[in-house]
Amino acid sequence: MSRVHVHGDAVADLNALRPRHPGLVRRILVTLEEIQDDPSLLEGLLQHGFGEGDDNEPIGIKKWLRHWNTGRDLWRLKIWQLENAGVSYRIIYGYRKSDQTFHVLAVRPRKEVNYDDPKDVIGQRIVAAYEGL
């Protein structure tokens, strides 16, 4: 069975958020636990467009296409409850098929992640963490 692992870089992101936004951190962690416990949500983590336009799903999933097209299994997740409240954070994760593990690599405000710029510092950090899996 697949599992969700939070990488040290993402733990650092959450720890940096915790003092100012403890409720946000709690919602993100609860969502990750819900995903881990729900086979249909785990399966959805590998479906581009999962939860988009579906009010019944708590999350939306998209491939990080720039990296996906180069062979990196990187994805982005948004939590609808946060989005609907005007809080735009992205959970960036990679999938490692060899052990069926989803690795949460970053938790960042949407405005801090430039999905198209190869020189984006956050993007470079995420790719380095993915390559180190």
VMD Tcl script that builds the backbone (N, CA, C; Angstrom):
set m [mol new atoms 399]
animate dup $m
set s [atomselect $m all]
$s set {name element resname resid chain x y z} {
  {N N MET 1 A 0.841 -1.191 0.000}
  {CA C MET 1 A 0.000 0.000 0.000}
  {C C MET 1 A 0.880 1.247 0.000}
  {N N SER 2 A 0.447 2.258 -0.706}
  {CA C SER 2 A 1.176 3.523 -0.767}
  {C C SER 2 A 1.158 4.222 0.585}
  {N N ARG 3 A 2.177 5.073 0.755}
  {CA C ARG 3 A 2.210 5.852 1.989}
  {C C ARG 3 A 2.681 7.264 1.682}
  {N N VAL 4 A 2.414 8.163 2.612}
  {CA C VAL 4 A 2.800 9.560 2.492}
  {C C VAL 4 A 3.904 9.823 3.516}
  {N N HIS 5 A 5.000 10.392 3.033}
  {CA C HIS 5 A 6.136 10.734 3.886}
  {C C HIS 5 A 6.405 12.228 3.737}
  {N N VAL 6 A 6.623 12.912 4.841}
  {CA C VAL 6 A 6.918 14.341 4.793}
  {C C VAL 6 A 8.432 14.512 4.890}
  {N N HIS 7 A 9.019 15.000 3.822}
  {CA C HIS 7 A 10.460 15.225 3.713}
  {C C HIS 7 A 10.892 16.326 4.687}
  {N N GLY 8 A 12.129 16.287 5.107}
  {CA C GLY 8 A 12.657 17.279 6.040}
  {C C GLY 8 A 12.485 18.718 5.583}
  {N N ASP 9 A 12.606 18.978 4.279}
  {CA C ASP 9 A 12.403 20.338 3.767}
  {C C ASP 9 A 10.967 20.802 4.004}
  {N N ALA 10 A 10.005 19.914 3.812}
  {CA C ALA 10 A 8.603 20.270 4.034}
  {C C ALA 10 A 8.324 20.434 5.525}
  {N N VAL 11 A 8.977 19.636 6.357}
  {CA C VAL 11 A 8.851 19.806 7.810}
  {C C VAL 11 A 9.342 21.196 8.195}
  {N N ALA 12 A 10.452 21.623 7.617}
  {CA C ALA 12 A 10.980 22.961 7.896}
  {C C ALA 12 A 9.991 24.039 7.440}
  {N N ASP 13 A 9.372 23.837 6.283}
  {CA C ASP 13 A 8.350 24.785 5.817}
  {C C ASP 13 A 7.211 24.889 6.829}
  {N N LEU 14 A 6.742 23.747 7.295}
  {CA C LEU 14 A 5.631 23.730 8.261}
  {C C LEU 14 A 6.046 24.354 9.588}
  {N N ASN 15 A 7.246 24.051 10.040}
  {CA C ASN 15 A 7.730 24.630 11.298}
  {C C ASN 15 A 7.865 26.147 11.210}
  {N N ALA 16 A 8.254 26.653 10.048}
  {CA C ALA 16 A 8.351 28.101 9.863}
  {C C ALA 16 A 6.967 28.759 9.877}
  {N N LEU 17 A 5.957 28.045 9.392}
  {CA C LEU 17 A 4.585 28.563 9.371}
  {C C LEU 17 A 3.891 28.506 10.729}
  {N N ARG 18 A 4.238 27.512 11.499}
  {CA C ARG 18 A 3.503 27.209 12.732}
  {C C ARG 18 A 3.326 28.401 13.679}
  {N N PRO 19 A 4.350 29.210 13.970}
  {CA C PRO 19 A 4.147 30.300 14.931}
  {C C PRO 19 A 3.111 31.335 14.488}
  {N N ARG 20 A 3.059 31.632 13.199}
  {CA C ARG 20 A 2.126 32.650 12.697}
  {C C ARG 20 A 0.785 32.073 12.286}
  {N N HIS 21 A 0.780 30.809 11.826}
  {CA C HIS 21 A -0.441 30.212 11.260}
  {C C HIS 21 A -0.634 28.775 11.746}
  {N N PRO 22 A -0.821 28.590 13.053}
  {CA C PRO 22 A -0.956 27.212 13.557}
  {C C PRO 22 A -2.166 26.480 12.979}
  {N N GLY 23 A -3.248 27.190 12.720}
  {CA C GLY 23 A -4.434 26.551 12.142}
  {C C GLY 23 A -4.188 26.059 10.731}
  {N N LEU 24 A -3.420 26.800 9.972}
  {CA C LEU 24 A -3.065 26.403 8.618}
  {C C LEU 24 A -2.228 25.126 8.646}
  {N N VAL 25 A -1.249 25.088 9.511}
  {CA C VAL 25 A -0.400 23.903 9.633}
  {C C VAL 25 A -1.240 22.703 10.052}
  {N N ARG 26 A -2.129 22.915 10.993}
  {CA C ARG 26 A -2.998 21.826 11.459}
  {C C ARG 26 A -3.857 21.297 10.306}
  {N N ARG 27 A -4.441 22.194 9.496}
  {CA C ARG 27 A -5.292 21.773 8.371}
  {C C ARG 27 A -4.474 20.979 7.358}
  {N N ILE 28 A -3.256 21.412 7.081}
  {CA C ILE 28 A -2.403 20.703 6.124}
  {C C ILE 28 A -2.076 19.311 6.649}
  {N N LEU 29 A -1.689 19.216 7.915}
  {CA C LEU 29 A -1.333 17.910 8.487}
  {C C LEU 29 A -2.536 16.972 8.557}
  {N N VAL 30 A -3.690 17.504 8.918}
  {CA C VAL 30 A -4.909 16.681 8.956}
  {C C VAL 30 A -5.238 16.184 7.548}
  {N N THR 31 A -5.097 17.047 6.557}
  {CA C THR 31 A -5.368 16.634 5.180}
  {C C THR 31 A -4.420 15.525 4.751}
  {N N LEU 32 A -3.142 15.643 5.085}
  {CA C LEU 32 A -2.183 14.587 4.736}
  {C C LEU 32 A -2.543 13.270 5.427}
  {N N GLU 33 A -3.002 13.332 6.671}
  {CA C GLU 33 A -3.440 12.121 7.377}
  {C C GLU 33 A -4.674 11.526 6.708}
  {N N GLU 34 A -5.616 12.388 6.307}
  {CA C GLU 34 A -6.820 11.907 5.621}
  {C C GLU 34 A -6.452 11.211 4.315}
  {N N ILE 35 A -5.504 11.779 3.591}
  {CA C ILE 35 A -5.060 11.156 2.342}
  {C C ILE 35 A -4.459 9.789 2.631}
  {N N GLN 36 A -3.605 9.722 3.643}
  {CA C GLN 36 A -2.943 8.462 3.984}
  {C C GLN 36 A -3.967 7.375 4.327}
  {N N ASP 37 A -5.063 7.767 4.936}
  {CA C ASP 37 A -6.064 6.803 5.403}
  {C C ASP 37 A -7.160 6.492 4.380}
  {N N ASP 38 A -7.134 7.148 3.233}
  {CA C ASP 38 A -8.209 6.979 2.259}
  {C C ASP 38 A -7.625 6.490 0.929}
  {N N PRO 39 A -7.824 5.216 0.586}
  {CA C PRO 39 A -7.260 4.678 -0.655}
  {C C PRO 39 A -7.658 5.457 -1.907}
  {N N SER 40 A -8.873 5.996 -1.954}
  {CA C SER 40 A -9.282 6.736 -3.151}
  {C C SER 40 A -8.523 8.056 -3.266}
  {N N LEU 41 A -8.204 8.700 -2.142}
  {CA C LEU 41 A -7.402 9.915 -2.198}
  {C C LEU 41 A -5.954 9.592 -2.554}
  {N N LEU 42 A -5.424 8.502 -2.013}
  {CA C LEU 42 A -4.063 8.082 -2.385}
  {C C LEU 42 A -3.984 7.831 -3.881}
  {N N GLU 43 A -4.970 7.156 -4.418}
  {CA C GLU 43 A -5.014 6.891 -5.853}
  {C C GLU 43 A -5.114 8.205 -6.639}
  {N N GLY 44 A -5.883 9.147 -6.099}
  {CA C GLY 44 A -6.048 10.443 -6.742}
  {C C GLY 44 A -4.757 11.240 -6.851}
  {N N LEU 45 A -3.803 10.967 -5.967}
  {CA C LEU 45 A -2.530 11.686 -6.003}
  {C C LEU 45 A -1.754 11.442 -7.292}
  {N N LEU 46 A -2.144 10.423 -8.046}
  {CA C LEU 46 A -1.485 10.113 -9.314}
  {C C LEU 46 A -2.382 10.382 -10.520}
  {N N GLN 47 A -3.424 11.196 -10.317}
  {CA C GLN 47 A -4.353 11.499 -11.403}
  {C C GLN 47 A -4.369 12.995 -11.674}
  {N N HIS 48 A -3.791 13.387 -12.801}
  {CA C HIS 48 A -3.783 14.796 -13.189}
  {C C HIS 48 A -5.222 15.289 -13.320}
  {N N GLY 49 A -5.552 16.342 -12.605}
  {CA C GLY 49 A -6.901 16.896 -12.633}
  {C C GLY 49 A -7.823 16.343 -11.561}
  {N N PHE 50 A -7.330 15.418 -10.732}
  {CA C PHE 50 A -8.167 14.859 -9.666}
  {C C PHE 50 A -8.689 16.001 -8.788}
  {N N GLY 51 A -9.986 15.955 -8.504}
  {CA C GLY 51 A -10.614 16.913 -7.604}
  {C C GLY 51 A -10.881 18.278 -8.202}
  {N N GLU 52 A -10.445 18.515 -9.422}
  {CA C GLU 52 A -10.706 19.801 -10.072}
  {C C GLU 52 A -12.164 19.821 -10.534}
  {N N GLY 53 A -12.911 20.786 -10.054}
  {CA C GLY 53 A -14.315 20.900 -10.444}
  {C C GLY 53 A -15.227 19.888 -9.782}
  {N N ASP 54 A -14.738 19.196 -8.769}
  {CA C ASP 54 A -15.538 18.191 -8.062}
  {C C ASP 54 A -15.675 18.624 -6.609}
  {N N ASP 55 A -16.844 19.121 -6.255}
  {CA C ASP 55 A -17.066 19.621 -4.902}
  {C C ASP 55 A -16.993 18.535 -3.838}
  {N N ASN 56 A -16.993 17.272 -4.253}
  {CA C ASN 56 A -16.953 16.179 -3.283}
  {C C ASN 56 A -15.535 15.814 -2.848}
  {N N GLU 57 A -14.532 16.300 -3.566}
  {CA C GLU 57 A -13.153 15.968 -3.227}
  {C C GLU 57 A -12.514 17.103 -2.435}
  {N N PRO 58 A -11.744 16.776 -1.398}
  {CA C PRO 58 A -11.140 17.816 -0.558}
  {C C PRO 58 A -9.872 18.427 -1.146}
  {N N ILE 59 A -9.332 17.821 -2.208}
  {CA C ILE 59 A -8.065 18.263 -2.767}
  {C C ILE 59 A -8.133 18.347 -4.289}
  {N N GLY 60 A -7.217 19.121 -4.851}
  {CA C GLY 60 A -7.042 19.196 -6.297}
  {C C GLY 60 A -5.606 18.842 -6.632}
  {N N ILE 61 A -5.418 18.042 -7.669}
  {CA C ILE 61 A -4.095 17.517 -8.029}
  {C C ILE 61 A -3.775 17.873 -9.478}
  {N N LYS 62 A -2.533 18.292 -9.695}
  {CA C LYS 62 A -2.034 18.494 -11.059}
  {C C LYS 62 A -0.567 18.079 -11.113}
  {N N LYS 63 A -0.178 17.588 -12.274}
  {CA C LYS 63 A 1.229 17.297 -12.510}
  {C C LYS 63 A 1.987 18.627 -12.593}
  {N N TRP 64 A 3.233 18.619 -12.162}
  {CA C TRP 64 A 4.103 19.764 -12.413}
  {C C TRP 64 A 4.696 19.475 -13.782}
  {N N LEU 65 A 4.019 19.928 -14.810}
  {CA C LEU 65 A 4.269 19.490 -16.177}
  {C C LEU 65 A 5.695 19.734 -16.661}
  {N N ARG 66 A 6.294 20.854 -16.303}
  {CA C ARG 66 A 7.659 21.129 -16.760}
  {C C ARG 66 A 8.605 20.024 -16.322}
  {N N HIS 67 A 8.423 19.536 -15.110}
  {CA C HIS 67 A 9.277 18.458 -14.607}
  {C C HIS 67 A 8.768 17.092 -15.042}
  {N N TRP 68 A 7.464 16.930 -15.071}
  {CA C TRP 68 A 6.873 15.662 -15.501}
  {C C TRP 68 A 7.376 15.303 -16.897}
  {N N ASN 69 A 7.447 16.297 -17.763}
  {CA C ASN 69 A 7.877 16.071 -19.135}
  {C C ASN 69 A 9.360 15.722 -19.251}
  {N N THR 70 A 10.119 15.888 -18.180}
  {CA C THR 70 A 11.542 15.515 -18.188}
  {C C THR 70 A 11.789 14.246 -17.374}
  {N N GLY 71 A 10.717 13.573 -16.972}
  {CA C GLY 71 A 10.856 12.305 -16.270}
  {C C GLY 71 A 10.794 12.387 -14.757}
  {N N ARG 72 A 10.592 13.575 -14.224}
  {CA C ARG 72 A 10.463 13.709 -12.764}
  {C C ARG 72 A 8.985 13.576 -12.396}
  {N N ASP 73 A 8.711 12.716 -11.438}
  {CA C ASP 73 A 7.339 12.429 -11.017}
  {C C ASP 73 A 6.933 13.424 -9.920}
  {N N LEU 74 A 6.797 14.698 -10.313}
  {CA C LEU 74 A 6.469 15.768 -9.373}
  {C C LEU 74 A 5.050 16.270 -9.603}
  {N N TRP 75 A 4.380 16.560 -8.485}
  {CA C TRP 75 A 2.973 16.936 -8.494}
  {C C TRP 75 A 2.738 18.111 -7.556}
  {N N ARG 76 A 1.591 18.760 -7.726}
  {CA C ARG 76 A 1.184 19.831 -6.821}
  {C C ARG 76 A -0.239 19.569 -6.344}
  {N N LEU 77 A -0.468 19.880 -5.097}
  {CA C LEU 77 A -1.752 19.606 -4.455}
  {C C LEU 77 A -2.254 20.886 -3.825}
  {N N LYS 78 A -3.533 21.142 -3.985}
  {CA C LYS 78 A -4.151 22.242 -3.249}
  {C C LYS 78 A -5.307 21.691 -2.430}
  {N N ILE 79 A -5.517 22.304 -1.300}
  {CA C ILE 79 A -6.584 21.906 -0.384}
  {C C ILE 79 A -7.745 22.872 -0.594}
  {N N TRP 80 A -8.862 22.354 -1.049}
  {CA C TRP 80 A -9.993 23.210 -1.410}
  {C C TRP 80 A -10.497 24.039 -0.242}
  {N N GLN 81 A -10.506 23.482 0.952}
  {CA C GLN 81 A -10.990 24.243 2.111}
  {C C GLN 81 A -10.164 25.521 2.284}
  {N N LEU 82 A -8.856 25.424 2.092}
  {CA C LEU 82 A -7.995 26.605 2.190}
  {C C LEU 82 A -8.221 27.546 1.013}
  {N N GLU 83 A -8.263 26.985 -0.183}
  {CA C GLU 83 A -8.472 27.805 -1.387}
  {C C GLU 83 A -9.769 28.599 -1.285}
  {N N ASN 84 A -10.825 27.946 -0.831}
  {CA C ASN 84 A -12.125 28.606 -0.725}
  {C C ASN 84 A -12.130 29.704 0.329}
  {N N ALA 85 A -11.175 29.635 1.269}
  {CA C ALA 85 A -11.032 30.673 2.291}
  {C C ALA 85 A -10.025 31.747 1.865}
  {N N GLY 86 A -9.525 31.647 0.631}
  {CA C GLY 86 A -8.590 32.640 0.125}
  {C C GLY 86 A -7.149 32.418 0.548}
  {N N VAL 87 A -6.831 31.204 1.006}
  {CA C VAL 87 A -5.474 30.872 1.444}
  {C C VAL 87 A -4.885 29.920 0.410}
  {N N SER 88 A -3.976 30.437 -0.412}
  {CA C SER 88 A -3.428 29.653 -1.525}
  {C C SER 88 A -2.048 29.096 -1.191}
  {N N TYR 89 A -2.032 27.873 -0.723}
  {CA C TYR 89 A -0.788 27.154 -0.461}
  {C C TYR 89 A -0.737 25.944 -1.366}
  {N N ARG 90 A 0.471 25.553 -1.720}
  {CA C ARG 90 A 0.657 24.353 -2.513}
  {C C ARG 90 A 1.528 23.370 -1.763}
  {N N ILE 91 A 1.114 22.134 -1.839}
  {CA C ILE 91 A 1.908 21.027 -1.318}
  {C C ILE 91 A 2.518 20.367 -2.542}
  {N N ILE 92 A 3.834 20.408 -2.625}
  {CA C ILE 92 A 4.528 19.814 -3.761}
  {C C ILE 92 A 5.066 18.459 -3.312}
  {N N TYR 93 A 4.800 17.437 -4.104}
  {CA C TYR 93 A 5.252 16.103 -3.737}
  {C C TYR 93 A 5.779 15.363 -4.948}
  {N N GLY 94 A 6.594 14.397 -4.661}
  {CA C GLY 94 A 7.100 13.498 -5.688}
  {C C GLY 94 A 6.686 12.082 -5.343}
  {N N TYR 95 A 6.569 11.281 -6.350}
  {CA C TYR 95 A 6.192 9.883 -6.139}
  {C C TYR 95 A 7.358 8.988 -6.530}
  {N N ARG 96 A 7.669 8.056 -5.650}
  {CA C ARG 96 A 8.716 7.076 -5.935}
  {C C ARG 96 A 8.045 5.720 -6.097}
  {N N LYS 97 A 8.024 5.237 -7.325}
  {CA C LYS 97 A 7.322 3.993 -7.649}
  {C C LYS 97 A 7.933 2.785 -6.951}
  {N N SER 98 A 9.250 2.795 -6.771}
  {CA C SER 98 A 9.930 1.613 -6.227}
  {C C SER 98 A 9.382 1.188 -4.871}
  {N N ASP 99 A 8.958 2.147 -4.055}
  {CA C ASP 99 A 8.388 1.782 -2.753}
  {C C ASP 99 A 6.989 2.370 -2.547}
  {N N GLN 100 A 6.386 2.856 -3.633}
  {CA C GLN 100 A 5.027 3.403 -3.616}
  {C C GLN 100 A 4.858 4.463 -2.532}
  {N N THR 101 A 5.831 5.395 -2.481}
  {CA C THR 101 A 5.791 6.436 -1.464}
  {C C THR 101 A 5.636 7.804 -2.106}
  {N N PHE 102 A 4.703 8.574 -1.553}
  {CA C PHE 102 A 4.535 9.971 -1.919}
  {C C PHE 102 A 5.381 10.784 -0.947}
  {N N HIS 103 A 6.303 11.558 -1.463}
  {CA C HIS 103 A 7.191 12.364 -0.625}
  {C C HIS 103 A 6.780 13.827 -0.730}
  {N N VAL 104 A 6.245 14.369 0.363}
  {CA C VAL 104 A 5.915 15.789 0.410}
  {C C VAL 104 A 7.238 16.537 0.526}
  {N N LEU 105 A 7.549 17.357 -0.483}
  {CA C LEU 105 A 8.845 18.020 -0.578}
  {C C LEU 105 A 8.794 19.493 -0.197}
  {N N ALA 106 A 7.628 20.100 -0.270}
  {CA C ALA 106 A 7.509 21.520 0.061}
  {C C ALA 106 A 6.067 21.870 0.368}
  {N N VAL 107 A 5.900 22.859 1.234}
  {CA C VAL 107 A 4.601 23.461 1.520}
  {C C VAL 107 A 4.844 24.964 1.441}
  {N N ARG 108 A 4.361 25.579 0.358}
  {CA C ARG 108 A 4.691 26.974 0.090}
  {C C ARG 108 A 3.453 27.751 -0.344}
  {N N PRO 109 A 3.444 29.074 -0.075}
  {CA C PRO 109 A 2.378 29.902 -0.654}
  {C C PRO 109 A 2.452 29.812 -2.171}
  {N N ARG 110 A 1.325 29.772 -2.818}
  {CA C ARG 110 A 1.273 29.647 -4.280}
  {C C ARG 110 A 2.128 30.717 -4.960}
  {N N LYS 111 A 2.086 31.938 -4.443}
  {CA C LYS 111 A 2.800 33.034 -5.090}
  {C C LYS 111 A 4.318 32.870 -5.036}
  {N N GLU 112 A 4.816 31.963 -4.196}
  {CA C GLU 112 A 6.260 31.740 -4.074}
  {C C GLU 112 A 6.783 30.656 -5.005}
  {N N VAL 113 A 5.912 29.956 -5.679}
  {CA C VAL 113 A 6.355 28.867 -6.549}
  {C C VAL 113 A 6.107 29.266 -7.997}
  {N N ASN 114 A 7.189 29.440 -8.746}
  {CA C ASN 114 A 7.082 29.743 -10.163}
  {C C ASN 114 A 7.278 28.427 -10.909}
  {N N TYR 115 A 6.198 27.872 -11.402}
  {CA C TYR 115 A 6.236 26.546 -12.002}
  {C C TYR 115 A 7.001 26.504 -13.328}
  {N N ASP 116 A 7.187 27.653 -13.965}
  {CA C ASP 116 A 7.788 27.670 -15.295}
  {C C ASP 116 A 9.239 28.135 -15.335}
  {N N ASP 117 A 9.728 28.750 -14.273}
  {CA C ASP 117 A 11.079 29.323 -14.268}
  {C C ASP 117 A 12.091 28.309 -13.718}
  {N N PRO 118 A 12.994 27.802 -14.556}
  {CA C PRO 118 A 13.974 26.816 -14.074}
  {C C PRO 118 A 14.956 27.410 -13.058}
  {N N LYS 119 A 15.018 28.731 -12.948}
  {CA C LYS 119 A 15.927 29.378 -11.991}
  {C C LYS 119 A 15.248 29.713 -10.666}
  {N N ASP 120 A 13.973 29.392 -10.539}
  {CA C ASP 120 A 13.230 29.651 -9.308}
  {C C ASP 120 A 13.885 28.906 -8.149}
  {N N VAL 121 A 14.227 29.630 -7.089}
  {CA C VAL 121 A 14.955 29.053 -5.959}
  {C C VAL 121 A 14.159 27.937 -5.282}
  {N N ILE 122 A 12.885 28.158 -5.063}
  {CA C ILE 122 A 12.056 27.126 -4.426}
  {C C ILE 122 A 11.974 25.901 -5.329}
  {N N GLY 123 A 11.773 26.127 -6.606}
  {CA C GLY 123 A 11.723 25.014 -7.555}
  {C C GLY 123 A 13.022 24.222 -7.561}
  {N N GLN 124 A 14.149 24.908 -7.523}
  {CA C GLN 124 A 15.442 24.226 -7.485}
  {C C GLN 124 A 15.588 23.398 -6.210}
  {N N ARG 125 A 15.115 23.943 -5.087}
  {CA C ARG 125 A 15.162 23.199 -3.824}
  {C C ARG 125 A 14.332 21.926 -3.902}
  {N N ILE 126 A 13.163 22.040 -4.509}
  {CA C ILE 126 A 12.264 20.896 -4.638}
  {C C ILE 126 A 12.885 19.822 -5.528}
  {N N VAL 127 A 13.445 20.242 -6.647}
  {CA C VAL 127 A 14.067 19.290 -7.569}
  {C C VAL 127 A 15.253 18.595 -6.886}
  {N N ALA 128 A 16.054 19.346 -6.147}
  {CA C ALA 128 A 17.191 18.751 -5.441}
  {C C ALA 128 A 16.708 17.710 -4.423}
  {N N ALA 129 A 15.649 18.014 -3.708}
  {CA C ALA 129 A 15.106 17.062 -2.735}
  {C C ALA 129 A 14.582 15.813 -3.460}
  {N N TYR 130 A 13.893 16.019 -4.577}
  {CA C TYR 130 A 13.368 14.890 -5.353}
  {C C TYR 130 A 14.513 14.016 -5.853}
  {N N GLU 131 A 15.533 14.638 -6.391}
  {CA C GLU 131 A 16.682 13.878 -6.915}
  {C C GLU 131 A 17.390 13.105 -5.808}
  {N N GLY 132 A 17.273 13.572 -4.581}
  {CA C GLY 132 A 17.910 12.908 -3.452}
  {C C GLY 132 A 17.105 11.790 -2.835}
  {N N LEU 133 A 15.912 11.529 -3.345}
  {CA C LEU 133 A 15.083 10.464 -2.778}
  {C C LEU 133 A 15.685 9.091 -3.031}
}
mol reanalyze $m
mol bondsrecalc $m
mol representation Tube
mol addrep $m
